Each structure stands twice: as C-alpha cells, then as structure tokens.
Amino acid sequence: MAPADRPTDGSSPGAESAGPSSLPDPGRQLRHGIAGLVILAVLVVALLFAVPGLKGVGHALRHADLTWVWVAIAFEVLSNVGYELVVMLVFPEAPRRFAGRLAWAESAFGAAVSIGGAGNIGLGAWVLHTLGISNKTNADRSASLFLATSAVNVIVLAVTGLAVAAGVLSGPSNVLLTLVPGIVAVLGLALFLGLPKIAEHHQGWLSSHRRLGVSVRTTAEGVQGAKRILLTTEWLTVGAWAYLLCDIAVLWFCLHALGSSPPFGALILAYQIGYIANAIPVPGGIGVLDAGLVAMLVVYGVRSTPAAAAEVAYHAIALWVPASIGTIAFILLRRQIASGNVGRRVPVQTRSAKSAELTPSVGRRDRDPDLGSDAGEAAGQASR
C-alpha cells in the first residue's frame, strides 16, 4: 500500500467507484517484476565470479556460515510478519488471514515492482474493493502507514546516533558519523510532528498556493494518522518496529556469517544512511542499494570484502523471501477473491478509544467509508 495519484478532494467518481476490473492487472505487474529480478540476479552472480576484483566476494560467500544465514532468513520472515501486523492494524475491516495475504503480496510487489509505489496502491485498491474500502480510503490509510514506518526509521536513527555519540552504544567516535546524523534525525522528527500545526497556522497562505497547500495539508493529515498508528495501545503496533529492527538484524547476521562482527550501533547507522539510495526507482534496488549499503558499512568500519559479501547475501534474502512467499500469498489472495469467500471482520467493540480513533468508520456501513481516512500520498516497500 503506497502512493496514488488521486484527486485532491477525493471526490472523483472514478476514484471512488472504480472496481477491480477497471484497474491494471497486478498479476502481470508481479510476473514482469519477478522476471526482471531473475535477470538482474543472474547478472549480479555472473559479475561476482567473472570480474577479478569481485572474486574475493564470491569466495567469501561460498565459505559463509550457513547457520547464521538461516537465522538471517528467519529474521527476514519476522520483519515481513511485522509489516503484516501493521496492515492488520490499519485495515481492521479485513479478516486476519486476508490482511496477512495482502501484506505479503504487497511485500512481493515492493521487492519486484519499481514504479514509484503505484504498483502497491494498485494492488491495494484492487484487493480492498472487495471489502468495500474505496480507493481514497486505501490511499489515505496507506499514506499513514508509510509515514508511521518512516517515523520509526527516523526515531531509530536519532536514538542510535545520539546514543553512539554519548558512548552508550559502541561505534565510531567521529561526531560526523554519529552526532550529526542523530541531530538531523531529531530535526526531521520535529518537523514531522509539527507539520499539522504549521499547516493549521498558515491556512491562508497555503490556500493561495494551491498545489503546495494540497501537498502540505494531505501530508499533515498523514502525520496525524501515523501518530495514531504508533501511539495506539493495540499490540499490533509492535509490527512497525519489528518491520525495521528485524531487517537490520538480517544484515547483522549476514555479517556474522562472514566472520565480521561490527558494533550494533554502527551497523544501524550504516544501514539507515545506506538505505537512502533505495529511493532511486530500480527493481529490487539492485545496484543502487548495494552501493549505498556497502559504502556506509565501509565508512563505519567494516572491511570492504566482508561488507560487500554480507550485503549481497542480505539483499538476496531481503528480495527473495518476500518475493517468493508474497507471490504464493498473491495467488491465494486472487483465488480467495475469485471464490467470493472474503468476508469482513468487525473489530471487537471493547478496543480502546485511542485505537478506535485510528479508523472510526470501521464496522459502520451506514457511514461514509472515507470517514476514517487520514492522509494523502505515500511511498511504498521501497522505503526499506
């Protein structure tokens, strides 16, 4: 579930009434994405064993400790389970099994399809229409979900950078590598939290700048939705943290498999900063993410050969675990939709008032289905 080009007022008949048949075929997108991944993976493997300078990386991978590799795979599964929990929280109308399959299918799209997140929103709209959830509501809640997981990234970066700089966590002593990223993250988080107030205070000026005003207001709504996701008392919110931290652990275990054990604080900083390269829309982030992570691992003290080998192992796991399991989930999801046996889960009425505010339209079919929406645009699994 990621961003969509939608009308600014959310009232376009096409956006509200378009059904699954009027949307692009997600199955074709996923097949093409998987095919592209296979081709790129074959090229990467060929380069590792053909280019003289990279043969050391291939040698290191052949001698990796498989026990740690299997642990890394298990944690990648846990990371995606974390995303599954957040999807269940944001779309409580969906039966748990249905929401789980949707989350895994979206993880597959995030790994294999790189079209600025449009593939995920198309999949979400195609699937969630079966539950009576409109395209606008899907886009708005997905924006809140994206901003919530992004906020977790910023919080972890801020806490880790400041902790390493203060000596609480082990890592480099250079303030440019610790304190500066921590301060930048704190400032970004402050802007994130203050955006709703800024939008409210400057309503007049934003109204005179229509495009900018729409972007600021919809993002501010997304921030409010993200805050409700992270501050709810429902246990499912732990998924937002597991989604990130378990994925970082995957890289850590891959490094252990290759005999390298960097301080965990340094690893988190390298991971967070290196992942900025993933903003470049390349299928699976192949090439750009590899360069970003390897460069940051080396900057934070890991030797180049184990850094490159661990990143290749990590990236393979991070791509193929969600792509393989997610493809199976997508097939099961299509069959479930085709059978008409989707159902609609009504959340337990005893849930806390704070978590109930997350999606106030849940279980009320006589109300506007968009009543619980919170945002505008979001970017998808490429955030990780």
Buried (B, 14 or more C-beta within 10 A) or exposed (E): BBBBEBBBEBEBEEBBEBEBEEBBEBBEBBBBBBEBBEEBBEEBBEEBEEEEEBEBBBEBBEEBEEEBBEBBBBBBBBBBBBBBBBBBBBBBBBBEBBBBBBBBBBBBBBBBBBBBBBBBBBBBBBBBBBBEBBBBBBBBBBBBBBBBBBBBBBBBBBBBBBBBBEEEBEBBEEBEBBBEBBBBBBEBBEEBEEBBEEBEEEEEEBEEEEEEBBBBBBBBBBBBBBBBBBEBEBEBBEBBBBBBBBBBBBBBBBBBBBBBEBBBBBBBBBBBBBBEBBEBEBBBBBBBBBBBBBBBBBBBBBEEBBBBBBBBBBBBBBBBBBBBBBBEBBBBBBEBBEEEEBEBBEBEEEBEEEBBBBBEBBBEEEEEBBEBBBBBBBBBBBBB
